[in-house]
Amino acid sequence: MSTTISPLAPKKYPKMPEIEGVRIATAEAGIKYKSRTDLLTMVFDEG
């Protein structure tokens, strides 16, 4: 597996504001890739 970082990858990520009623989490689940974040979970509260 290549560990080369794409030249298009951002140097740093901006601080994102919290959005009320939205929760986001990522995890290394091993579904598609081993030892790499490959699962995204998003929860949107009603209202």
C-alpha positions, 0 to 999 in steps of 0.5 A, a space after each residue: 500500500 502506498 503511503 505517498 500523500 497526494 499533492 492535492 491533499 490540503 496542508 491543514 484542515 479548517 476548524 469546523 463550527 459545531 452544528 446543533 443536532 449533528 453528530 459525526 464520527 469515524 472509525 477504523 472498522 476494517 470493512 474496506 481498508 485495514 488500519 485506515 479510517 473506513 467508516 463514517 457515522 452521522 446522526 441528525 437529531 429530529 427538529 
